């Protein structure tokens, strides 16, 4: 019963918040209360206690419990921020729908059904891209519409590839056609392409760049911090359900690793040449996803552990960076983040969050990304040193990007406030332009960013808070022995 409540309670409350969307603060407060109730329900759920509903097994493992608390925490932080910063009128409803479907992915043990839910998440979250604030007097811009259409089309293509792969796994019989090329490689290729689209691996990264560049920061959190880690968990469940794909896949894993490593290098190189702050952040996220995918494709204990820890780091780092971007751009929009080079001095907490989240995304200590990247290098060293050099190149390019970003946007010379010039001849105060007024950081959002950074650093300094649970879950995987 608790499993069904975890899934359907936020979905049902999403319709209530949709009806109250014109009363933004009431709708958001109701959504926050719903997620807090979900946290209380999640504490009461017994782990590793499966039930069967309509032919589908529902189970919450210790590993998935970590992600459940993570997703609920990200949702609560995002909605609390929406009480202060501008957002779309349907953010609370879309957020609850997305979180409810993400919880369904965590508890359902059927890879085909979870892939269907993943497509449903894509259809839901695309609404957040084109969502406008209450009473907005403008239409959705062409860039935002193009980003929404690109995201929708690519997510549908990803779903089609996954459906074909799952249909083939149902009819695939190992050893049925001896002497012929096994279809396992083709199935793995379909799965890899489908999940690579989901995780924005190069060259499938364009939707991520457009999303971060043109969509609202709070909406982008819902589209990146939740579906990307959930996609990795579905891929892991798929290989766990069909370990013969790995056994008969031959050299397919080598191709997956090589493609992921090259993707990380290309994304990090593109981040260096990006022309905007948001573009560089998007490419850093894509590079981090590439290294996570590489760790996953290594199918070793350190690699899979690093991929799972990297997914947690991805959700936290993306949330910190995008919240900081929203605070930097408050209340003047993106113009404030493109015309100044002293953002750290103008918005200290936002600058700290952007820098801290960036350090997490490039894999520096004391952030969990550092431990994740170390495990990725350990997995690569067990294979060959060429892959270690490729990963190290991607990490170095990402670090250079963050240094360049910090110098160009955060730590530049502090700009002085405009001085009031004496009036000209026959000029009065009525026909003079009002000088721009500096608006300080909202204390609430700055406090949330500070708490988020503390959580990230604590996990980075004490990775053993999570690693034993992660490693225990990885050791139990049949796919690990199959590789």
Rosetta blueprint (number, residue, H / E / L):
1 X L
2 X H
3 X H
4 X H
5 X H
6 X H
7 X H
8 X H
9 X H
10 X H
11 X H
12 X H
13 X H
14 X H
15 X H
16 X H
17 X H
18 X H
19 X H
20 X L
21 X L
22 X L
23 X L
24 X H
25 X H
26 X H
27 X H
28 X H
29 X H
30 X H
31 X H
32 X H
33 X H
34 X H
35 X H
36 X H
37 X H
38 X H
39 X H
40 X H
41 X H
42 X H
43 X H
44 X H
45 X L
46 X L
47 X L
48 X L
49 X L
50 X L
51 X E
52 X E
53 X E
54 X L
55 X L
56 X E
57 X E
58 X E
59 X L
60 X L
61 X L
62 X H
63 X H
64 X H
65 X H
66 X H
67 X H
68 X H
69 X H
70 X H
71 X H
72 X H
73 X H
74 X H
75 X H
76 X H
77 X H
78 X H
79 X H
80 X H
81 X H
82 X H
83 X L
84 X L
85 X L
86 X L
87 X L
88 X L
89 X L
90 X L
91 X H
92 X H
93 X H
94 X H
95 X H
96 X H
97 X H
98 X H
99 X H
100 X H
101 X H
102 X H
103 X H
104 X H
105 X H
106 X H
107 X H
108 X E
109 X L
110 X L
111 X H
112 X H
113 X H
114 X H
115 X H
116 X H
117 X H
118 X H
119 X H
120 X H
121 X H
122 X H
123 X H
124 X H
125 X H
126 X H
127 X H
128 X H
129 X H
130 X L
131 X L
132 X L
133 X L
134 X L
135 X L
136 X L
137 X L
138 X L
139 X L
140 X L
141 X L
142 X H
143 X H
144 X H
145 X H
146 X H
147 X H
148 X H
149 X H
150 X H
151 X H
152 X H
153 X H
154 X H
155 X H
156 X H
157 X H
158 X H
159 X H
160 X H
161 X H
162 X H
163 X H
164 X H
165 X H
166 X H
167 X H
168 X H
169 X H
170 X H
171 X H
172 X L
173 X L
174 X L
175 X L
176 X L
177 X L
178 X L
179 X L
180 X L
181 X L
182 X L
183 X L
184 X H
185 X H
186 X H
187 X H
188 X H
189 X H
190 X H
191 X H
192 X H
193 X H
194 X H
195 X H
196 X H
197 X H
198 X H
199 X L
200 X L
201 X L
202 X L
203 X L
204 X L
205 X L
206 X H
207 X H
208 X H
209 X H
210 X H
211 X H
212 X H
213 X H
214 X H
215 X L
216 X L
217 X H
218 X H
219 X H
220 X H
221 X H
222 X H
223 X H
224 X H
225 X H
226 X H
227 X H
228 X H
229 X H
230 X H
231 X H
232 X H
233 X H
234 X H
235 X H
236 X H
237 X H
238 X H
239 X H
240 X H
241 X H
242 X L
243 X L
244 X H
245 X H
246 X H
247 X H
248 X H
249 X L
250 X L
251 X L
252 X H
253 X H
254 X H
255 X H
256 X H
257 X H
258 X H
259 X H
260 X H
261 X H
262 X H
263 X H
264 X H
265 X H
266 X H
267 X H
268 X H
269 X H
270 X H
271 X H
272 X H
273 X H
274 X L
275 X L
276 X L
277 X H
278 X H
279 X H
280 X H
281 X H
282 X H
283 X H
284 X H
285 X H
286 X H
287 X H
288 X H
289 X H
290 X H
291 X H
292 X H
293 X H
294 X H
295 X H
296 X H
297 X H
298 X H
299 X L
300 X L
301 X H
302 X H
303 X H
304 X H
305 X H
306 X H
307 X H
308 X H
309 X H
310 X H
311 X H
312 X H
313 X H
314 X H
315 X H
316 X H
317 X H
318 X H
319 X H
320 X H
321 X H
322 X H
323 X H
324 X H
325 X H
326 X H
327 X H
328 X H
329 X L
330 X L
331 X L
332 X L
333 X L
334 X L
335 X H
336 X H
337 X H
338 X H
339 X L
340 X L
341 X L
342 X L
343 X H
344 X H
345 X H
346 X H
347 X L
348 X H
349 X H
350 X H
351 X H
352 X H
353 X H
354 X H
355 X H
356 X H
357 X H
358 X H
359 X H
360 X H
361 X H
362 X L
363 X L
364 X L
365 X L
366 X L
367 X L
368 X H
369 X H
370 X H
371 X H
372 X H
373 X H
374 X H
375 X H
376 X H
377 X H
378 X H
379 X H
380 X H
381 X H
382 X L
383 X L
384 X L
385 X H
386 X H
387 X H
388 X H
389 X H
390 X H
391 X H
392 X H
393 X H
394 X H
395 X H
396 X H
397 X H
398 X H
399 X H
400 X H
401 X H
402 X H
403 X H
404 X H
405 X H
406 X H
407 X H
408 X H
409 X H
410 X H
411 X L
412 X L
413 X L
414 X L
415 X L
416 X L
417 X L
418 X L
419 X L
420 X L
421 X L
422 X L
423 X L
424 X L
425 X L
426 X L
427 X L
428 X L
429 X H
430 X H
431 X H
432 X L
433 X L
434 X L
435 X L
436 X L
437 X L
438 X L
439 X L
440 X L
441 X L
442 X L
443 X H
444 X H
445 X H
446 X H
447 X H
448 X H
449 X H
450 X H
451 X H
452 X H
453 X H
454 X H
455 X H
456 X H
457 X H
458 X H
459 X H
460 X H
461 X H
462 X L
463 X L
464 X H
465 X H
466 X H
467 X H
468 X H
469 X H
470 X H
471 X H
472 X H
473 X H
474 X H
475 X H
476 X L
477 X L
478 X H
479 X H
480 X H
481 X H
482 X H
483 X L
